[in-house]
Amino acid sequence: MESDRHRGDNLQDQLFVKVFTAARVTIDPSWCSRDVCSGYWRLYRNGRDGASVLWQGGEYRLTPRALHVIPAWVRFSCLCRKPVDHFYVHFELIGLTAVTVRRLFQKPMSLPDQSLPDPTNVFRVKAWVYEAMAELFATVPSQRWTELHAAQTRIAPALRYIEDHLGESLTNAYLATLCHCSEDHFIRLFRRTLGQPPAQYILERRIAAATQRLAFGDESIEQIAETLGFANRYHFTRMFTRRMGVGPATYRQQARV
């Protein structure tokens, strides 16, 4: 007898939505930020034709009567030819690493339309985002999720610790103890699982956190640098610019699109 019972032991069960902002606005030709890239996701729903995003694959139209997802780390520019009613949500998928995002979701994508929630009701907004993500994840074969979950299980304690202690010193030796293996074995396992060494992953997570703080908070750049474990503002600016293509101050000015 077949069973539809859900077993809570896959990667999707470890994902949680954190909403940064949701709003309904009118965009116009001034909506023209260039070369945007963020450590958080975007979900758009437009009331009429007239707006697009430009990415390496060409022009992607933000057509009406559809939801449009721009995954984290996708680089794009904005284009708007006339005033358009624009509903947007900026959010993070906690538990999905940047490496996994890049492996699974590499471009803007369309999803079936949904009734718009009240942007001031965070619970309805989250439910709206979860429903959209359910549609998106349904496009990924279940076997792929199983493989990703199995690969990350061995280093999961280290990933959780990194996420909770981004501003602290994070040594390979200590992270290895959390995973009950030697330091050399941990580094090899981490690289094999995520395709990058622990230090690079940690830097990427700090940069991702910085993009969120710059876009949605009012901390100074010096405070962000200190909180996220960078030596000083200059070190932070150098690392941020190398990864994002612009400095923190410029990023803060253009991030909210």
C-alpha positions in Angstrom: 0.0 0.0 0.0 1.4 3.4 -1.0 1.8 6.0 1.7 1.8 9.8 1.3 3.3 10.3 4.7 6.2 12.7 4.8 9.5 11.8 6.4 11.3 14.8 7.9 14.8 13.8 6.9 15.6 15.7 3.7 17.4 18.9 3.0 14.2 20.9 2.4 13.1 20.3 6.0 16.1 22.3 7.1 15.2 25.4 5.1 13.6 28.4 6.6 12.5 31.7 5.1 13.6 35.0 6.7 11.8 38.0 5.2 13.7 41.2 5.1 11.2 43.5 3.4 8.0 43.3 1.4 6.3 46.2 -0.3 4.0 47.2 -3.1 5.4 50.2 -5.0 5.3 51.8 -8.5 8.6 51.5 -10.4 9.4 53.7 -13.4 12.5 54.3 -15.7 14.4 55.4 -12.6 14.4 51.7 -11.6 17.7 51.2 -13.3 20.3 49.7 -11.0 23.2 48.0 -12.8 25.1 44.9 -12.0 23.1 43.9 -8.9 24.2 40.8 -6.9 23.1 39.9 -3.4 23.3 37.1 -0.8 19.5 37.1 -0.6 16.6 36.2 -2.9 14.0 38.4 -4.6 10.4 37.5 -5.5 8.6 39.9 -7.9 5.0 40.2 -9.1 4.1 43.0 -11.5 0.7 44.4 -12.5 1.6 45.1 -16.1 4.3 44.7 -18.7 7.1 47.1 -18.9 9.9 45.9 -16.6 12.7 43.4 -17.2 16.0 42.3 -15.7 19.1 41.8 -17.8 21.4 39.0 -17.0 24.1 37.0 -18.8 21.4 35.0 -20.6 19.8 38.1 -22.1 16.6 40.0 -21.2 14.1 38.4 -18.8 10.7 40.1 -18.9 8.9 40.5 -15.6 5.5 39.6 -17.2 2.2 40.2 -15.4 0.1 37.3 -13.9 3.2 35.4 -12.9 5.7 35.3 -10.0 9.3 35.9 -10.8 12.2 34.6 -8.6 15.7 35.9 -8.8 17.9 33.6 -6.7 20.7 34.8 -4.4 24.0 35.4 -6.2 22.5 35.9 -9.7 23.9 39.0 -11.1 21.5 41.3 -13.1 20.6 44.8 -14.1 17.2 46.5 -14.0 15.2 47.9 -16.9 11.8 49.7 -16.7 10.3 51.4 -19.7 7.1 52.9 -18.1 5.4 53.0 -14.7 4.6 49.5 -13.4 2.8 48.4 -10.2 5.5 46.2 -8.5 5.2 43.9 -5.5 8.4 42.5 -4.2 9.8 40.5 -1.3 13.5 40.3 -0.3 14.2 37.2 1.7 16.8 34.6 2.7 16.5 30.9 2.5 18.4 29.8 5.7 19.9 26.4 5.4 20.6 26.5 1.6 24.3 27.2 1.0 25.5 29.6 -1.8 27.1 26.6 -3.5 23.9 24.7 -3.5 22.0 27.7 -4.8 24.4 28.1 -7.7 24.2 24.4 -8.5 20.4 24.4 -8.6 19.2 27.9 -9.4 21.3 29.9 -11.8 18.9 32.3 -13.4 15.6 34.2 -13.0 12.6 31.9 -13.1 8.8 32.2 -13.5 6.3 30.5 -11.2 2.5 30.3 -11.3 0.7 33.4 -10.0 -0.7 33.7 -6.5 -3.0 36.3 -4.8 -0.9 39.0 -3.3 -0.6 39.1 0.5 -0.8 42.2 2.6 2.8 43.3 2.7 2.5 44.4 6.4 1.4 40.9 7.5 4.7 39.1 7.8 3.0 35.7 8.4 1.0 35.9 5.1 4.1 37.2 3.3 6.1 34.2 4.6 3.3 31.8 3.6 3.3 33.4 0.1 7.1 32.9 -0.2 6.9 29.3 1.1 4.3 28.5 -1.5 6.4 30.0 -4.2 9.5 28.1 -3.1 7.4 24.9 -3.0 6.7 25.4 -6.7 10.3 26.2 -7.4 11.7 23.2 -5.5 9.3 20.9 -7.3 11.3 21.5 -10.5 14.3 19.8 -8.8 14.3 16.0 -8.9 13.8 14.5 -5.4 16.9 12.4 -6.0 18.9 15.6 -6.3 17.7 16.8 -2.9 18.6 13.4 -1.4 22.1 13.5 -2.8 22.7 17.1 -1.5 21.3 16.2 1.9 23.5 13.1 2.2 26.6 15.0 1.1 26.1 17.8 3.7 25.1 15.6 6.6 28.8 14.9 7.6 29.6 18.6 7.8 26.3 19.9 9.1 27.5 20.6 12.6 30.3 22.9 11.2 27.8 24.6 8.9 25.5 25.4 11.8 28.3 26.6 14.0 29.6 28.9 11.2 26.2 30.4 10.7 25.8 31.2 14.4 29.3 32.5 14.9 30.2 34.5 11.8 31.8 37.3 13.8 34.2 35.0 15.7 37.4 33.3 14.9 36.6 30.1 13.0 39.5 27.6 12.8 39.5 24.4 10.8 40.8 22.6 13.9 37.7 23.5 16.0 35.2 22.9 13.1 36.8 19.5 12.6 36.1 18.6 16.2 32.4 19.4 15.7 32.3 16.9 12.9 34.3 14.3 14.8 37.2 14.0 12.3 40.8 15.1 11.9 41.5 18.6 10.6 43.0 17.3 7.3 40.1 15.0 6.7 37.6 17.8 7.5 39.1 20.1 5.0 39.1 17.4 2.3 35.5 16.5 3.2 34.4 20.1 3.2 36.0 20.8 -0.2 34.5 17.6 -1.7 31.0 18.5 -0.4 30.8 22.2 -1.2 33.4 22.6 -3.8 35.4 25.1 -1.8 37.6 25.1 1.3 36.2 26.2 4.7 37.9 29.6 4.7 36.4 30.5 1.4 32.9 29.4 2.5 33.2 31.4 5.7 34.2 34.5 3.8 31.2 34.0 1.4 28.8 33.7 4.3 30.2 36.9 5.9 29.8 38.7 2.6 26.3 37.4 2.3 25.4 38.6 5.8 27.0 42.0 5.0 24.8 42.4 1.9 21.8 42.0 4.1 23.0 44.4 6.8 23.9 47.0 4.2 20.6 46.7 2.4 18.2 46.5 5.3 20.0 47.9 8.4 21.4 51.2 9.5 24.7 50.0 11.0 27.8 51.9 9.9 30.2 50.1 7.6 32.7 50.0 10.5 30.2 48.3 12.7 29.3 45.7 10.1 33.0 44.9 9.5 33.6 44.4 13.2 30.4 42.4 13.8 31.2 40.0 11.0 34.8 39.3 12.0 36.8 41.4 9.5 40.0 43.0 10.8 38.8 46.6 10.0 36.8 48.6 7.5 39.6 48.5 4.9 39.9 44.8 5.0 36.1 44.4 4.8 35.9 46.8 1.8 38.6 45.0 -0.1 37.0 41.6 0.4 33.5 42.9 -0.3 34.5 44.7 -3.5 36.4 41.7 -4.7 33.3 39.5 -4.4 30.5 41.9 -5.2 32.1 44.2 -7.8 31.4 47.4 -5.8 32.3 48.7 -2.4 30.0 48.5 0.6 29.0 52.2 0.4 28.0 51.9 -3.3 26.3 48.6 -2.7 24.1 50.2 0.1 22.9 52.9 -2.3 21.8 50.5 -5.1 20.8 47.3 -3.2 17.1 47.9 -2.6 15.6 47.0 -6.0 
